[in-house]
Amino acid sequence: MSGGTQSLFDEALALPPVERAALIEALPASFDPNRRRPVDRQWAVESKKRLDACDRGEMNARPLEDVVRMIKRQ
C-alpha cells in the first residue's frame, strides 16, 4: 500500500463499527453499481419477510438504540 492508501486505511479503522460496515459495503459497489441491483432486490424481499414475521409475532426484535449500543461496545 502506498503511504496515502495506508493513511486512509488507518483512518477507516478508527471509524465506529457501523460506519466501517457502510464503507465496506460502498467500496465494492463503487466498481460496478449495477452489480448491486440483484442483491438489493433480494434484501428487499428478505426485509419484507422479516417485517411480516415480526408483525405476526413470529420474530422478536430489539430497539435500534439497544443494538447500536451493543455494536459500539464491541
N, C-alpha and C positions, 0 to 999 in steps of 0.2 A: 504494500500500500504506500502511496505517496504520503508526504507529510500532511498535505491538506486533507486527504482522504482519512488518514489516521485521526486527525484532529476532529473531523466531522463525526467519525465513528465514536470517539471518546465522548463527544457532546451528546450523541444519541444514547449512549449507555447511561448518561446522567439523567435522562428523561424519566418521568414517572412511568410505571409499567403500562398503563393504558395508552399513553402517548407513544411509547415504543412499539406497542402492538399495532397501533394505527399506522405508524411509519413502516413497519414490516409488511403490512398489507398493501400500502400505497406504492412501495418501490417496484415490486414485480408488475403491478398493474400499469405502471408508467411505461413499460416496454411495449405493451400491446393492450390498449384499453378494451378492445373488442373481445379479448380472451376472457374478461371478467363477466361478460354477459351471462353465459350459461351458469356460472357459479352464483351470480346474483339472483338469477331466476330460481335456482334450487334453494337458496337461502330464504327467498320469499315464500316458497311453498312450505319449507320446514318451519319457518316462523309462524305461518298461519296455523299449521298443525299443532304447534306447541301452545299458541294462544287459545285455540279452540279447546284443547285438552285442559288447560288451566281454567277456562270458563266453565267447563263441565265438572271441575273439581277433581280431575284425574291426575293433576300435576301440582306440586307445591312450588311456590315462588317466594323469592326473598326480595325485600325492598332494595332498590338500586343503591341507596346510601349504604346499606349493610355490605353489599358486595364490593363497592368501591373501597370501603374501609378495610375489608379483608385484603384486597389487592394491594393497597398502599402499605399494609403491614409486612407484606412479603418481600 
